[in-house]
Amino acid sequence: MSMKFAPLIDPAVRKPAPKPVRVDLRKVFAIGTGLWIVALIVVLILLAVGYSVMPLVIMCVAGVIIGLLLLVWEYFDRWDYRRLGQ
């Protein structure tokens, strides 16, 4: 039997999976939300100039709201993680 298929047939020969890395999602969500805010400002300027960009305004507002909700979720997730770690 080929060595490529050995882990599929016999799970004991598999390499151990790497441990998951704990990532600081506050930075990720804050940067993403900040980019949505910048996009919202640009779209609002375009709207003030006279372009018809209302669907883009709605999309940017939704991006900001989702980003803020993810920041709140991450706060409570991190709070649970710290509480369980003690």
N, C-alpha and C positions, 0 to 999 in steps of 0.2 A: 504494500500500500504506500502511496506517495506521502511524503512528509507534509505536504500542503493540506491534505485532508485529515491528518491524524487528530488535530484538535476538534474537528467536527465529530469524529467517531468516538474518540476517547477524551472526555473533558479533563482527565487527570494530567494530560500533557500540555494543557494550555498554560500560557504565561499568566502570572497574576495581573489583574487589572490595576492600573495606577490609581492612587487615592485621589478623590476629587479635591480640587483646589477651592478654597473659600475666597470668593471674589468680593471686593467692596462694591456692591451694586449702587451705593449712593453716588459714586462718581459717574458711573455709566448712565444712570437715570437722570442725574443733574445735567450732564453734558447733552444728553438727548433732548431734555426739556428746554434747555437753553437754546439749542438749535431750532426747536419748534418756535420759540419766542422770537428769535431773529427772523425766521421765515414769516411769522405773523406780522411783524413790523414792516417787512418788505412788501407783503401783500396789502397791508393797510395803506401804505404809501401809494401803491399802484391803484388801489381803489379810490383814494383821494384825488389822484391825477385824472381818473376817468375811465380806467380799464374795467371791464366786466369780469371780476375775479372772485365773485361771491362764493362759488364752490371751494376755491382755494382758502378763503377766509375760514369757512366751516371746517375744512380739513385741518388747518393749522390750530384752530381753537380746540378741536378734538385731540390733536397731538399734545397740546399743552395740558389739557385736562387729564388725559391718560398718563402723561409723565408725572403729574402731581400725585395722582392716585397710586402710581407705582412707587413714588418716594414714600408715601404714607405706609403702603404695604411693606416696603423694605424696612422701615423704622420698626414696625411691630415684629417682623420676622427676625430682625437682629436682636430685638428685645427678648423674644422667646429663646433665641439661640444663646444669649448670654445667661438668661435665667436657668436654662437647662444645663449649662456648663458648670454651674456652681455647685 
